[in-house]
Amino acid sequence: MKKHIAYIAAGSNMGDRQGFIRASLALLERSSVQIKAVSSMVETEPWGFYAPTWFLNCAFCVSTDLSPYELLDILLDTERRLGRKRDKCGYSSRPIDLDLIFYDDRIITGETLVLPHPRMAERLFVLKPLNEIAPELIHPVLKKPINGLLADLKAGYQGPV
């Protein structure tokens, strides 16, 4: 089967933040996902809501033979297994958040999946760790490398870097 390369952003701002991220990596490796690279973990301010505890974020590159929808299901199941409860009320604190950012250079606009992640270019907590492991990776819609998207965001960013 053909192997696909995907990039995932992870974040946690509840409990043992580093432990939740490490546990998510371990669970993914048991699910037809091979971890190829993991960025360092960076602490970032919550985005879109207030929380007293900041997030610990990282990004990782994986290789898999799963489809993008199967991989998304694995990410959602991993979140559930680690105690994430999703609600429809917007952003909130969570033990783990796993976002599928890229899957090969696929562009998907579906009901349950949009790739590349639609807001990743606005989020320092995604771009900074992703730049560490894939600075030259080209965004298939914006046609810019990650390091260029990060530079653009930093040029207009008002918060902590």
C-alpha positions as CSV (number, residue, x, y, z in Angstrom):
1,M,0.0,0.0,0.0
2,K,1.1,3.5,-0.7
3,K,2.4,5.4,2.3
4,H,1.2,9.0,2.8
5,I,2.8,11.8,4.8
6,A,0.6,13.9,7.1
7,Y,1.3,16.7,9.6
8,I,-0.6,16.9,12.8
9,A,-0.7,19.8,15.4
10,A,-1.1,18.8,19.0
11,G,-2.0,20.9,22.0
12,S,-3.0,20.5,25.6
13,N,-3.8,22.9,28.4
14,M,-5.3,20.6,31.1
15,G,-3.6,18.3,33.6
16,D,-0.3,16.7,32.6
17,R,0.0,18.6,29.3
18,Q,3.2,16.9,28.2
19,G,1.9,13.5,29.3
20,F,-1.3,13.9,27.2
21,I,0.8,14.8,24.1
22,R,3.1,11.8,24.7
23,A,0.2,9.5,25.2
24,S,-1.4,10.7,22.0
25,L,1.8,9.8,20.1
26,A,1.9,6.3,21.7
27,L,-1.8,5.7,20.8
28,L,-1.2,6.8,17.2
29,E,1.7,4.5,16.8
30,R,-0.6,1.6,17.6
31,S,-3.0,2.7,14.8
32,S,-1.2,2.2,11.5
33,V,0.6,5.5,12.0
34,Q,4.4,5.8,12.0
35,I,5.8,8.9,13.7
36,K,8.5,10.3,11.5
37,A,9.3,13.6,13.3
38,V,8.2,15.5,16.4
39,S,8.9,19.2,17.1
40,S,9.8,20.5,20.5
41,M,6.9,21.6,22.7
42,V,6.2,25.3,23.0
43,E,3.9,27.0,25.4
44,T,1.4,29.3,23.8
45,E,-1.5,31.5,24.9
46,P,-5.0,30.1,24.3
47,W,-6.4,31.2,21.0
48,G,-10.0,32.3,20.7
49,F,-10.9,32.1,24.4
50,Y,-9.5,32.8,27.9
51,A,-8.0,30.1,30.1
52,P,-5.7,30.5,33.0
53,T,-3.4,27.6,31.8
54,W,-1.6,28.1,28.6
55,F,-1.3,25.4,26.0
56,L,1.7,23.2,25.3
57,N,1.8,22.7,21.6
58,C,3.9,20.6,19.1
59,A,3.7,19.3,15.6
60,F,4.5,15.9,14.2
61,C,5.0,14.3,10.9
62,V,3.5,10.8,10.3
63,S,3.6,8.2,7.6
64,T,0.5,6.1,7.2
65,D,-1.5,4.0,4.7
66,L,-4.7,5.3,6.1
67,S,-6.9,7.6,4.0
68,P,-7.3,11.2,5.3
69,Y,-10.7,10.4,6.7
70,E,-9.5,7.2,8.4
71,L,-6.6,9.2,9.9
72,L,-9.1,11.9,11.1
73,D,-11.2,9.2,12.8
74,I,-8.0,7.9,14.5
75,L,-7.2,11.4,15.8
76,L,-10.7,11.9,17.1
77,D,-10.7,8.5,18.7
78,T,-7.4,9.3,20.4
79,E,-8.8,12.6,21.7
80,R,-11.8,10.7,23.2
81,R,-9.6,8.0,24.7
82,L,-7.5,10.7,26.5
83,G,-10.6,12.4,27.9
84,R,-11.5,15.1,25.3
85,K,-15.1,16.0,25.3
86,R,-16.2,18.1,22.3
87,D,-19.1,20.5,22.6
88,K,-20.6,22.9,20.1
89,C,-20.0,26.0,22.2
90,G,-16.7,26.9,20.6
91,Y,-13.1,26.9,21.9
92,S,-12.4,25.6,25.5
93,S,-9.7,24.0,27.6
94,R,-8.9,20.4,26.7
95,P,-6.6,17.6,27.7
96,I,-5.6,17.0,24.1
97,D,-6.4,18.6,20.7
98,L,-5.2,16.8,17.5
99,D,-5.6,18.7,14.2
100,L,-4.8,17.2,10.9
101,I,-3.0,20.0,9.1
102,F,-1.7,18.5,5.9
103,Y,-2.1,15.1,4.2
104,D,0.3,14.8,1.3
105,D,-0.5,17.8,-0.8
106,R,-4.2,17.0,-0.9
107,I,-6.8,19.7,-1.0
108,I,-10.1,18.5,0.5
109,T,-13.2,20.6,1.2
110,G,-15.7,18.2,2.8
111,E,-18.3,18.3,5.5
112,T,-16.1,16.6,8.1
113,L,-12.6,17.4,6.8
114,V,-11.0,20.4,5.2
115,L,-7.4,20.2,4.1
116,P,-5.1,21.9,4.5
117,H,-6.4,23.0,7.9
118,P,-8.3,26.2,7.1
119,R,-6.9,28.4,9.9
120,M,-3.4,27.1,10.2
121,A,-1.8,30.1,8.6
122,E,-3.3,32.4,11.3
123,R,-2.0,30.3,14.2
124,L,1.4,30.8,15.6
125,F,1.0,27.7,17.8
126,V,0.7,25.6,14.6
127,L,3.3,27.4,12.4
128,K,6.1,27.7,15.0
129,P,6.3,23.9,15.8
130,L,5.6,22.9,12.2
131,N,8.4,25.2,11.0
132,E,10.8,23.3,13.2
133,I,10.2,20.0,11.4
134,A,9.1,21.1,7.9
135,P,10.2,24.7,7.1
136,E,10.2,24.2,3.4
137,L,6.9,22.3,3.2
138,I,4.7,24.1,0.7
139,H,1.1,25.0,1.6
140,P,-0.8,23.6,-1.5
141,V,-3.4,26.4,-1.5
142,L,-1.4,29.4,-0.5
143,K,1.7,28.2,-2.4
144,K,4.1,29.4,0.3
145,P,6.5,27.4,2.5
146,I,5.8,27.1,6.2
147,N,8.8,29.4,7.0
148,G,7.2,32.1,4.7
149,L,3.8,31.7,6.4
150,L,5.5,32.0,9.8
151,A,7.4,35.2,8.8
152,D,4.2,36.7,7.4
153,L,2.3,35.9,10.6
154,K,5.1,37.3,12.9
155,A,5.2,40.5,10.8
156,G,1.6,41.2,11.8
157,Y,1.4,39.4,15.1
158,Q,0.7,41.5,18.3
159,G,1.0,38.8,21.0
160,P,3.9,36.7,22.5
161,V,6.1,34.9,20.1
